[in-house]
């Protein structure tokens, strides 16, 4: 069965620590139009931004638990403008 949320999460998890991903980039990587991706995610009650935010949150928590990076370094790696975000 086609599960767009899981495909999006997989791509985001692979890319998140390395680059900023837009909805259009994500759709292209999944070989879908942006409108089709939005529609399929909406059918599941999801959005790429919410999925992306969840991945960023999980990565931030992992980095904090590891204790090797400062909060500012984690924020920068995950694409936040500042650590307060």
N, C-alpha and C positions, 0 to 999 in steps of 0.2 A: 504494500500500500504506500502511496506517495505521502510523505510527511514533510511539508515545507519547513516547519519549525525546526525539526531535527537537522535538516540540510543546512539551514541558515546558521544554527548553533555550531555545527561542525566547521563551517567556513569561518565564522567569527572567531572561534577558539583557535583555529590555525593561524589567523591573520592578526588578531587583536594586539598582541604584544609587539607587532612589527609595523603596522601601518593603520592609518585611519581608513575606514570603509564607509562609503556612502550607500544609500539604498540602490542607486543605479549601478554602482560597482558590484554590489552583492547580486543583483538580478543578473548582470552580465556573467558573473562567475557561475551562476546556477543555470545559465542558458535560458533565461526567462526575460520577458519585458518587465520593466518596473511595475507597470499596472497589473500584470498577471501575478507577480510576486506579492504585491500589496493585497490583491483580491484573495489569493490562496491563504495568506497569513490571516487576513480578516476572517475568513471562513473558520479558522481555528481559534479566533478570538485573540490573535497575536499581532504584533507589528515588528518590523525589523529593528526599530529603535528600542523597543522594550526588551527584545532579545539581546541586542547589543549592550544595553545598560546592564542586563543581568550577567552577561559574560564579563564585562568590565568590573562589576562588583565582586564576582567570584575571584577574578585574578587579583584584585586589590587585597581581598582577604587572604589569599594564598601568600602574597608577598609580605603582608603584615605578619602572618604567622611564622614565616621563615626568618624574619628579623634581619635580613641582610641589606635592605634598602630603607632609606628614610621615606617619610610620607611624601615629601616633595619629589623624590626620585620616582616613587610609585605613580604619583599623579602625572608626572611628565611622560613616563613610559606608556601610560594608558590613555594619553591624549586629553587629560583634563587641563583646563587653563591654569588652575592653581590647586593647591592641596585642600583648600576648604570645600571644593566641589566634591 
